[in-house]
Amino acid sequence: MKILCSTVKVVLILIMSVVIAACGSKKEKSNMVELEFFQQKVETVDIFNDIISKFEEENPGIKIIQNNIPDSRNILMTRMASGDVPDIMTVWPNAIEFRVQVEEGYFLDLSEQRFLNNVRPEFLENIKVAGKSYSLPISLNTVGVYYNPKIFNKFGLSIPETYGELIAAAKKLKQAGITPFALGDKDSWTIGIVANAMIGSEMGKEKADKFFKDLSAGKTSAVKNERLTEMADRILEMRKYGPEDSLALGYMEAIHMFATERSAMFINGIWAIPSIEKANPNLEFDMFPLPASKKEDTKVIYGIDMSASISKDTEHPEEALKFLEFLSRPEIAEIYSNRNNSPSTIKGVEVKSDKIKRLTAILFEGRAFEWLHFKWEAGLENQWNNAVQTLVVTGDKQGYLKELDKSFLKRK
């Protein structure tokens, strides 16, 4: 009987130990704060994985779950509308949709956070809404022409300084059996950004902004605008020097085409550099600005490329702020910008990449303009992109210009 009682006691002690251990593990698990980081740039996933590892090592009680998915922009808007806002998210704070989302109360006010002192004031000032800061800008973007120096040298080509020289180089390459441009027309934004950059350079930022403002007010017409007609001609002309199946190829396919040396050039943003290097680490490539009709009119388009905001309704604002503070540190911003090959908004950070030196020289000389769509109403950027893509599909310039009139005209 004593043996039985002793056995029962032992069993009970073991059971209690398991229960206590289980409770302890639950308690330990509950101390771990998990934050969703809705990261909208596919080419920076690996970079952020490394940055997140460094952050978690310093902050063992916080786990950052990076979430990167296709069509992230529309998915984020849908989640916001349903009340399912991520704790932390990357945003484009110059865009009108961001300002609308701020006004609708989705983001935490960061104005009093000391880490914003790490940001160059000129870039912070441009993204304030009603005098307040709702985002931490980390880097800038711009668009240019990627080119393969080996191919250019083989055929005696120099860097084009005008649009005419660009097309002349494309003709020579095509005659030699080389595809001049990698085009990913399946993704409408890849065509839209080139059209955006072209019209800004050719028309000039102030005139372009006034034109689109008047277009929205019904005071002018795209059909009658010579610059837009010229831009449409150029978009179609460039398709003569790309792959025949460009509409079946997306952004990543175009990157792979250029990276594997099946094309000599690729027009896109500097954000594509990490993906090109990942696709072919041994590729030698460089960039030059997308040339205007006249050399002196060539400018570069730019905007805040990487910026992070926090949901106003996050259950863990203190931990989310820690992550943004971490991202604002010069040594972390330098890791991001050097691996992403993008100009930094953080004080004291200089990008070492030679690939973007021609673009950044123009950018910091002041021969630059912000993305035109930053001043458009929410949704118009997508309509612009879709209209340009339809132009490529149909070749119908008049139909394209009429579609712009219809899209931009405000409905009373």
Secondary structure, 3 states (H helix, E strand, C coil): CHHHHHHHHHHHHHHHHHHHHHHHHHHHHHCCEEEEEECCCHHHHHHHHHHHHHHHHHCCCEEEEEECCCCHHHHHHHHHHCCCCCCEEECCCCCHHHHHHHHCCCECCCCCCHHHHHECHHHHHCCCECCECCCEEEEEEEEEEEECHHHHHHCCCCCCCCHHHHHHHHHHHHHCCCCCEECCCCCHHHHHHHHHHHHHHHHCHHHHHHHHHHHHCCCCCHHHCHHHHHHHHHHHHHHCCCCCCHHHCCHHHHHHHHHCCCCCEEEEEHHHHHHHHHHCCCCCCEEECCCCCCHHHCCEEEEEEEEEEEECCCCCHHHHHHHHHHHHCHHHHHHHHHHHCCCECECCCCCCCCCCHHHHHHHHHCCEEECHHHHCCCCHHHHHHHHHHHHHHHCCHHHHHHHHHHHHCCCC
